[in-house]
Amino acid sequence: MEVGWLRAAVSLTVNRGKTTCLKNTFPRPLLSCAPMVGADRLAHTQAIHSNMLYISDDNNAKLKADPSTMKLNHDIKKPLCIIMNWMRAKPSHVQKYAALYLAQGFDVVSVSCTPWQLTWPVKGSQVIADRLLKFLEVNSQNPLVLHGFSVGAYVWAELLVQAVQDKQRYQPVLDRIVSQVWDSAADIHEIPVGFPTAVFPRNKLLQETFRAYIKLHMKLCHNLATKHYMKATEVFHSTPCRAPGLFLVSKTDPIGAEHRSRDVCDHWVRSGMKCSVKCWDKSPHVLHYSKHPEEYKAAVFSHLDQCGLLKKKL
């Protein structure tokens, strides 16, 4: 099955100097409303958009978002943590991070992005960003916390691009963010490195084939994809979101490269923001918590404490 849709994905028709780009050939994730078992707690999850899950330790009434405004049918009473997921993150894995914030009295919104949505930003990642930005604008005025992973940094950057286009309207939304944590953040330079690994984690041959396609895609579809990646990366570096930042990285992670996060951190510090980096000598991409749980929690809790958000340690 993988070979079949990869063959479709890498098929490009070049005619008279124009590239005919394919429509969605990537499978979309299936989201469900179901309890998720976390660390010593049962979290209730509900899909509020095709790419957004609401996670709470309260068994809330059925949440529904107006598809045009993203306004929920019930008020949000708690502060929110926005988790920007890595590619193809499993709900059980996301729940481990959500549990850290549920214990601090937060509800959590988990935001995902499919391979197709990353490949075609205008119809994909930018739509996710638009929905999330509207959601944050119209639901609750409580503090917000960001905890993002890998390609989630790019999806958030697309939100920042839209926010700076109407600063008068959206800067108040960004000003409600009081903390941001970036775990294994990846930008345009790492897309050909990490994207194929995320799609085909156990097949080296398909990884290399897909990597060749992604490089060609970025070259031939500059106006449809690459220029958007570049713009988002630029805005992420000069972010209008001024909340203190924590970067969690590893010297052995080729996807969320250490020097990329350090460059962003240095840029933010020079602009007057408070930022820090926690770097492990050896730790896989988006698996720092699994490999170094106590150090990971200590770094996150210390950051939350500095932001005035820590209630209790797990």
Solvent accessible surface area in square Angstrom, and as a share of the most:
residue,aa,sasa,rsa
1,M,198,0.89
2,E,77,0.34
3,V,80,0.46
4,G,39,0.37
5,W,35,0.12
6,L,6,0.03
7,R,151,0.55
8,A,42,0.33
9,A,2,0.02
10,V,46,0.27
11,S,57,0.37
12,L,34,0.17
13,T,83,0.48
14,V,93,0.53
15,N,90,0.46
16,R,231,0.84
17,G,74,0.72
18,K,156,0.66
19,T,32,0.19
20,T,82,0.47
21,C,34,0.20
22,L,57,0.28
23,K,176,0.75
24,N,49,0.25
25,T,40,0.23
26,F,11,0.05
27,P,65,0.41
28,R,129,0.47
29,P,61,0.38
30,L,177,0.88
31,L,55,0.28
32,S,73,0.47
33,C,63,0.38
34,A,38,0.30
35,P,85,0.54
36,M,24,0.11
37,V,125,0.72
38,G,17,0.17
39,A,66,0.51
40,D,153,0.79
41,R,63,0.23
42,L,111,0.55
43,A,0,0.00
44,H,48,0.21
45,T,3,0.02
46,Q,5,0.02
47,A,32,0.25
48,I,14,0.07
49,H,45,0.20
50,S,75,0.48
51,N,5,0.02
52,M,0,0.00
53,L,19,0.09
54,Y,7,0.03
55,I,1,0.00
56,S,2,0.01
57,D,52,0.27
58,D,59,0.31
59,N,130,0.67
60,N,52,0.27
61,A,60,0.47
62,K,101,0.43
63,L,9,0.04
64,K,125,0.53
65,A,20,0.15
66,D,62,0.32
67,P,112,0.70
68,S,73,0.47
69,T,63,0.37
70,M,2,0.01
71,K,92,0.39
72,L,7,0.03
73,N,82,0.42
74,H,83,0.37
75,D,112,0.58
76,I,17,0.09
77,K,175,0.74
78,K,52,0.22
79,P,36,0.22
80,L,1,0.01
81,C,0,0.00
82,I,2,0.01
83,I,1,0.00
84,M,1,0.01
85,N,10,0.05
86,W,32,0.11
87,M,14,0.06
88,R,108,0.40
89,A,23,0.18
90,K,121,0.51
91,P,78,0.49
92,S,68,0.44
93,H,72,0.32
94,V,5,0.03
95,Q,1,0.00
96,K,110,0.46
97,Y,9,0.04
98,A,0,0.00
99,A,2,0.01
100,L,1,0.00
101,Y,0,0.00
102,L,5,0.02
103,A,7,0.06
104,Q,1,0.00
105,G,23,0.22
106,F,5,0.02
107,D,6,0.03
108,V,0,0.00
109,V,0,0.00
110,S,5,0.03
111,V,2,0.01
112,S,26,0.17
113,C,6,0.04
114,T,6,0.04
115,P,3,0.02
116,W,28,0.10
117,Q,13,0.06
118,L,4,0.02
119,T,1,0.00
120,W,23,0.08
121,P,0,0.00
122,V,71,0.41
123,K,143,0.61
124,G,0,0.00
125,S,0,0.00
126,Q,38,0.17
127,V,67,0.39
128,I,2,0.01
129,A,1,0.01
130,D,36,0.19
131,R,34,0.12
132,L,1,0.01
133,L,3,0.01
134,K,43,0.18
135,F,0,0.00
136,L,1,0.01
137,E,41,0.18
138,V,49,0.28
139,N,3,0.02
140,S,21,0.14
141,Q,133,0.59
142,N,41,0.21
143,P,60,0.37
144,L,2,0.01
145,V,0,0.00
146,L,1,0.00
147,H,0,0.00
148,G,0,0.00
149,F,0,0.00
150,S,9,0.06
151,V,14,0.08
152,G,1,0.01
153,A,4,0.03
154,Y,12,0.05
155,V,4,0.02
156,W,2,0.01
157,A,1,0.01
158,E,3,0.01
159,L,1,0.00
160,L,1,0.00
161,V,14,0.08
162,Q,37,0.17
163,A,2,0.01
164,V,51,0.29
165,Q,138,0.61
166,D,58,0.30
167,K,106,0.45
168,Q,169,0.75
169,R,115,0.42
170,Y,15,0.06
171,Q,39,0.17
172,P,77,0.48
173,V,6,0.03
174,L,2,0.01
175,D,90,0.47
176,R,32,0.12
177,I,8,0.04
178,V,50,0.29
179,S,0,0.00
180,Q,2,0.01
181,V,0,0.00
182,W,0,0.00
183,D,0,0.00
184,S,0,0.00
185,A,9,0.07
186,A,14,0.11
187,D,23,0.12
188,I,25,0.13
189,H,98,0.44
190,E,10,0.05
191,I,14,0.07
192,P,20,0.12
193,V,56,0.32
194,G,8,0.08
195,F,9,0.04
196,P,0,0.00
197,T,45,0.26
198,A,30,0.23
199,V,2,0.01
200,F,1,0.00
201,P,72,0.45
202,R,222,0.81
203,N,54,0.28
204,K,153,0.65
205,L,136,0.68
206,L,12,0.06
207,Q,8,0.04
208,E,101,0.45
209,T,55,0.32
210,F,0,0.00
211,R,40,0.15
212,A,65,0.50
213,Y,11,0.04
214,I,2,0.01
215,K,118,0.50
216,L,75,0.38
217,H,1,0.01
218,M,27,0.12
219,K,158,0.67
220,L,70,0.35
221,C,4,0.02
222,H,82,0.37
223,N,102,0.52
224,L,90,0.45
225,A,0,0.00
226,T,13,0.07
227,K,89,0.38
228,H,36,0.16
229,Y,3,0.01
230,M,98,0.44
231,K,90,0.38
232,A,0,0.00
233,T,20,0.12
234,E,104,0.46
235,V,10,0.06
236,F,16,0.06
237,H,45,0.20
238,S,69,0.44
239,T,5,0.03
240,P,15,0.09
241,C,0,0.00
242,R,112,0.41
243,A,5,0.04
244,P,38,0.24
245,G,1,0.01
246,L,7,0.04
247,F,1,0.00
248,L,0,0.00
249,V,0,0.00
250,S,0,0.00
251,K,123,0.52
252,T,75,0.43
253,D,6,0.03
254,P,90,0.56
255,I,19,0.10
256,G,0,0.00
257,A,11,0.08
258,E,39,0.18
259,H,100,0.45
260,R,64,0.23
261,S,3,0.02
262,R,93,0.34
263,D,73,0.38
264,V,8,0.05
265,C,9,0.05
266,D,71,0.37
267,H,67,0.30
268,W,2,0.01
269,V,74,0.43
270,R,178,0.65
271,S,55,0.35
272,G,64,0.62
273,M,11,0.05
274,K,158,0.67
275,C,28,0.17
276,S,56,0.36
277,V,40,0.23
278,K,61,0.26
279,C,31,0.19
280,W,11,0.04
281,D,101,0.52
282,K,160,0.68
283,S,2,0.01
284,P,55,0.34
285,H,34,0.15
286,V,15,0.09
287,L,75,0.37
288,H,0,0.00
289,Y,31,0.12
290,S,71,0.46
291,K,116,0.49
292,H,47,0.21
293,P,58,0.36
294,E,121,0.54
295,E,83,0.37
296,Y,0,0.00
297,K,32,0.13
298,A,61,0.48
299,A,18,0.14
300,V,0,0.00
301,F,6,0.03
302,S,54,0.35
303,H,11,0.05
304,L,0,0.00
305,D,84,0.43
306,Q,149,0.66
307,C,28,0.17
308,G,68,0.66
309,L,29,0.14
310,L,42,0.21
311,K,147,0.62
312,K,115,0.49
313,K,150,0.63
314,L,94,0.47
